[in-house]
Amino acid sequence: MSAIRSDSTKQYYATSSLVVGYALCSSLLAVINKFAITKFNYPGLLTALQYLTSALGVWVLGKFGFLHHDTFTWDTAKKFLSAAIVFYLAIFTNTNLLRHAHVDTFIVFRSLTPLLVALADTTFRRQPCPSKLTFVSLLIILGGAVGYVATDSAFTLTAYSWAFAYLVTITTEMVYIKHMVMNLGLNTWGFVLYNNLLSLMMAPIFWVLTGEYSEVFAALGANGGDWFEPVAFTAVSLSCLFGLLISFFGFAARKAISATAFTVTGVVNKFLTVVINVLIWDKHATPFGLICLLFTLAGGVLYQQSVTGPPRESTVQADEKDAEENQSKSVSGKHASV
């Protein structure tokens, strides 16, 4: 009995560490990316450098034996490609949203995702319906975030367009990546490698489609090929480093908690983002807006309370049921639909 209790305690602290690591990286990365995009105004190239750093970092650390990742194979890459496309679109729209809008805009649309993910989990992944307490907590998060941003400046049409695109892609990514994590069988660093390497391969396509490549060549010509501005270089380097860290913590946290809990964690940790935003930018919410933010945090705490215990067990059972059904279909010669 004591051994079981000890294992349970270790699992609790391991899960908590992953969630805290993801929260810190997510909060700081949003601020760093906002700073980087103001000093290095090429969102496609910036994200490509992040993908390169993460993929290369995993490969190098694997070669030196500091970590183990699954070997890259094209068969697995084909299975993972659809998830990588969704991930790329989520990061692409996120970066462009930060480029055209304030962090406040990003926060309010990010806060909409838990409610949508909870509905998608229930509809497509056969997760249990959220309890009344869980649903109320999600509404509190949403109401608090909306009230926060409602006290700030108006948004432009361009910002709104990117915001809605981000809302659609991040909701899809939260649910679909969770499905891939639970069913593809790769380890955490394997997911990081596949996700970033495939995203890096897609980057040139979006450079051409968005016309960013012409902006890059024009800047090179104007500056005589000199891009090494110290502040911009530091901002981009930090962005790449935290991109690698959030890749690990993000995938590890997805395995440890439900898709909705993962999404709510991302919403609540934006509190740190808002604090830094108030300190370094000249446009931010009024005191009433900050009170609304406290409601968002309260909703996050209430949500965490509502999903502990039996609901979490139900989620695990549902994931196990999905795995058993997929295995049964595979044995009988049928292909499970993704």
C-alpha positions in Angstrom: 0.0 0.0 0.0 2.8 2.4 0.9 4.6 1.6 -2.4 1.5 2.4 -4.3 1.1 5.7 -2.4 4.7 6.6 -3.1 4.3 5.9 -6.8 1.2 8.0 -6.8 3.0 10.9 -5.1 5.9 10.7 -7.6 3.4 10.8 -10.4 1.7 13.8 -8.9 4.9 15.8 -8.6 6.1 14.7 -12.1 2.8 15.9 -13.6 2.9 19.1 -11.6 6.5 19.8 -12.8 5.5 19.3 -16.4 2.5 21.6 -16.1 4.5 24.3 -14.3 7.3 24.1 -16.9 4.8 24.4 -19.7 3.1 27.4 -17.9 6.4 29.3 -17.4 7.6 28.6 -21.0 4.3 29.5 -22.5 4.0 32.8 -20.5 7.5 33.9 -21.2 7.5 32.8 -24.9 4.4 35.0 -25.6 6.3 38.1 -24.3 9.6 37.1 -26.0 7.9 36.5 -29.3 6.1 39.8 -29.1 9.4 41.5 -28.4 11.2 39.5 -31.1 8.5 40.2 -33.8 8.9 44.0 -33.1 12.6 43.8 -33.6 12.6 41.2 -36.3 9.5 41.7 -38.3 9.5 38.5 -40.3 7.1 36.0 -38.6 7.6 33.2 -41.1 11.4 33.3 -40.8 11.2 33.7 -37.0 9.1 30.6 -36.6 11.3 28.7 -39.0 14.4 29.5 -36.9 12.5 28.2 -33.9 11.7 24.9 -35.7 15.3 24.6 -36.8 16.6 25.2 -33.3 14.2 22.6 -31.8 14.8 19.9 -34.4 18.6 20.4 -34.4 18.7 20.6 -30.6 16.9 17.3 -30.2 19.1 15.6 -32.9 22.4 16.9 -31.4 21.4 16.1 -27.8 20.3 12.6 -29.0 23.7 12.0 -30.6 25.5 12.9 -27.4 23.2 10.6 -25.4 21.5 13.3 -23.3 18.1 12.2 -24.5 16.4 9.5 -26.5 14.2 10.2 -29.5 12.5 7.9 -32.0 14.3 7.5 -35.3 12.9 9.6 -38.1 11.2 7.5 -40.7 9.1 8.6 -43.7 6.4 6.1 -42.8 5.9 7.7 -39.4 6.3 11.1 -40.9 3.4 10.5 -43.3 1.2 9.5 -40.3 2.2 12.6 -38.4 2.1 15.0 -41.3 -1.6 16.1 -40.8 -0.8 16.9 -37.1 2.3 18.9 -38.1 0.3 20.9 -40.6 -2.3 21.8 -37.9 0.6 22.7 -35.5 2.3 24.9 -38.2 -0.9 26.8 -38.9 -1.5 27.4 -35.2 2.0 28.8 -34.7 1.7 30.8 -38.0 -1.6 32.4 -37.1 -0.4 33.0 -33.5 2.8 34.8 -34.6 0.9 37.0 -37.1 -1.7 37.8 -34.5 1.1 39.1 -32.2 2.5 41.0 -35.2 -0.8 42.9 -35.9 -2.4 43.1 -32.4 -1.5 43.7 -28.8 -1.0 40.9 -26.3 -4.4 41.6 -24.9 -6.0 40.5 -28.1 -4.1 37.3 -28.1 -5.2 36.6 -24.5 -8.9 37.0 -25.1 -8.9 34.7 -28.1 -6.6 32.2 -26.3 -9.1 32.1 -23.4 -11.9 31.1 -25.8 -10.2 27.8 -26.6 -11.0 25.7 -23.4 -14.7 25.9 -23.9 -14.4 24.9 -27.6 -11.9 22.2 -26.8 -14.2 20.8 -24.1 -17.0 20.6 -26.6 -14.7 19.0 -29.2 -13.4 16.5 -26.7 -16.9 15.4 -25.9 -18.1 15.3 -29.5 -15.1 13.8 -31.3 -13.1 12.0 -28.7 -16.0 10.5 -26.6 -14.7 12.2 -23.4 -17.3 12.6 -20.6 -19.4 15.8 -20.8 -18.0 18.6 -18.5 -19.7 18.8 -15.2 -21.8 21.9 -14.3 -18.9 23.1 -12.1 -16.4 22.7 -14.9 -18.7 24.4 -17.4 -19.2 27.3 -15.0 -15.5 27.7 -14.5 -14.9 27.8 -18.2 -17.6 30.5 -18.6 -15.9 32.5 -15.8 -12.6 32.3 -17.6 -14.2 33.4 -20.8 -16.2 36.3 -19.1 -13.1 37.5 -17.3 -10.9 37.6 -20.4 -13.6 39.3 -22.5 -14.1 41.9 -19.8 -10.4 42.5 -19.6 -10.0 43.2 -23.3 -13.2 45.1 -23.5 -11.6 47.8 -21.5 -8.7 48.1 -23.9 -8.4 49.7 -27.3 -10.4 48.6 -30.4 -9.1 46.0 -32.7 -8.4 46.4 -36.4 -9.9 44.2 -39.1 -6.5 42.7 -39.8 -6.1 41.8 -36.2 -9.5 40.3 -35.9 -8.9 38.2 -39.0 -5.8 36.7 -37.6 -7.4 36.3 -34.2 -10.3 34.2 -35.6 -7.9 32.2 -37.8 -5.8 31.5 -34.6 -9.0 30.5 -32.7 -9.9 27.9 -35.2 -6.4 26.4 -35.7 -5.5 26.3 -32.0 -8.7 24.6 -31.0 -8.2 22.0 -33.7 -4.5 21.6 -32.7 -5.3 21.1 -29.0 -7.7 18.2 -29.7 -6.0 16.6 -32.7 -2.5 16.7 -31.3 -3.8 15.0 -28.1 -5.2 12.3 -30.3 -1.9 11.8 -32.0 0.1 11.8 -28.7 -2.2 9.1 -27.3 -2.2 6.8 -30.4 1.0 7.2 -32.5 3.3 5.7 -29.9 6.3 8.1 -30.2 8.1 9.3 -27.1 8.1 13.0 -26.1 11.4 13.9 -27.9 10.2 11.9 -30.9 7.2 14.1 -31.1 9.3 17.2 -30.8 11.6 16.1 -33.6 8.8 15.1 -36.0 6.7 18.2 -35.3 9.5 20.7 -35.7 11.3 19.0 -38.6 8.1 18.6 -40.7 7.1 22.2 -39.8 10.5 23.4 -41.0 10.0 21.6 -44.3 6.7 23.5 -44.7 8.1 26.9 -44.0 9.3 27.8 -47.5 5.8 27.1 -48.9 4.3 29.8 -46.6 7.2 32.2 -47.3 6.2 32.1 -51.0 2.4 32.2 -50.3 2.6 35.2 -48.0 5.3 37.0 -50.0 7.5 37.3 -47.0 10.5 36.1 -49.0 10.5 39.3 -51.0 10.5 41.4 -47.8 13.5 39.4 -46.5 15.5 39.9 -49.7 14.6 43.6 -49.8 15.8 44.0 -46.2 19.0 42.1 -47.0 19.7 44.5 -49.9 18.9 47.6 -47.9 21.2 46.6 -45.0 24.0 45.3 -47.2 23.5 41.8 -45.8 24.1 42.9 -42.2 21.3 41.5 -39.9 23.3 41.2 -36.7 21.6 43.9 -34.7 22.4 43.0 -31.1 18.9 43.5 -29.6 17.2 41.7 -32.4 19.7 38.8 -32.3 19.2 38.4 -28.6 15.4 38.5 -28.9 15.4 35.9 -31.7 17.9 33.7 -29.8 15.7 33.7 -26.7 12.7 33.0 -28.9 14.4 29.9 -30.4 15.5 28.6 -27.0 12.1 28.9 -25.4 10.6 27.3 -28.6 12.7 24.2 -27.8 11.7 24.2 -24.1 8.0 24.6 -24.8 8.1 21.8 -27.4 9.2 19.4 -24.7 7.0 20.6 -21.9 4.0 21.0 -24.3 4.1 17.4 -25.6 4.9 16.0 -22.1 2.0 17.9 -20.5 -0.3 16.8 -23.3 0.4 13.1 -22.3 0.0 13.8 -18.6 -3.3 15.8 -18.6 -6.5 16.1 -20.6 -6.7 18.3 -23.7 -9.1 20.7 -21.9 -6.9 20.9 -18.7 -3.9 21.5 -21.0 -5.7 24.4 -22.7 -6.9 26.0 -19.5 -3.3 25.8 -18.2 -2.3 27.8 -21.2 -5.0 30.4 -20.5 -4.3 30.9 -16.8 -0.5 31.2 -17.2 -1.2 34.3 -19.4 -1.4 36.2 -16.1 2.3 36.4 -16.1 2.2 37.6 -19.7 -0.3 40.3 -18.7 1.9 41.5 -15.8 4.9 41.8 -18.1 2.7 43.4 -20.7 1.7 46.1 -18.3 5.3 46.8 -17.3 6.9 47.0 -20.8 4.1 48.3 -23.2 2.3 51.6 -23.1 -1.1 50.2 -24.0 -2.9 48.0 -21.5 -6.1 47.5 -19.7 -7.6 49.8 -17.0 -7.8 48.7 -13.3 -11.3 47.3 -14.1 -9.7 45.2 -16.8 -7.1 43.8 -14.3 -10.0 42.9 -11.9 -11.6 41.0 -14.8 -8.3 39.2 -15.2 -8.5 38.0 -11.6 -11.9 36.5 -12.5 -10.1 34.6 -15.3 -7.6 33.3 -12.8 -10.4 32.3 -10.3 -12.1 30.4 -13.1 -8.8 28.5 -13.8 -8.5 27.6 -10.1 -12.2 26.5 -10.0 -11.6 24.4 -13.1 -8.7 22.6 -11.6 -10.8 21.8 -8.6 -13.6 20.5 -10.8 -11.5 18.1 -12.8 -9.6 16.4 -10.0 -10.6 12.9 -8.8 -13.3 10.9 -10.6 -13.4 13.1 -13.8 -9.7 12.6 -14.4 -10.1 8.9 -14.0 -12.9 9.0 -16.5 -10.7 10.7 -18.9 -8.0 8.1 -18.5 -10.5 5.3 -19.0 -11.8 7.0 -22.1 -8.3 7.2 -23.5 -7.7 3.5 -22.7 -10.9 2.6 -24.4 -9.8 4.5 -27.5 -6.6 2.6 -27.5 -8.3 -0.8 -27.1 -10.7 0.0 -29.9 -8.0 1.0 -32.2 -6.0 -2.1 -31.4 -9.1 -4.2 -32.0 -9.7 -2.6 -35.4 -6.1 -3.1 -36.4 -6.2 -6.9 -35.5 -9.4 -7.3 -37.6 -7.7 -5.7 -40.6 -9.7 -2.5 -40.5 -8.2 1.0 -40.7 -9.3 3.4 -37.9 -10.2 6.8 -39.2 -8.2 9.8 -37.9 
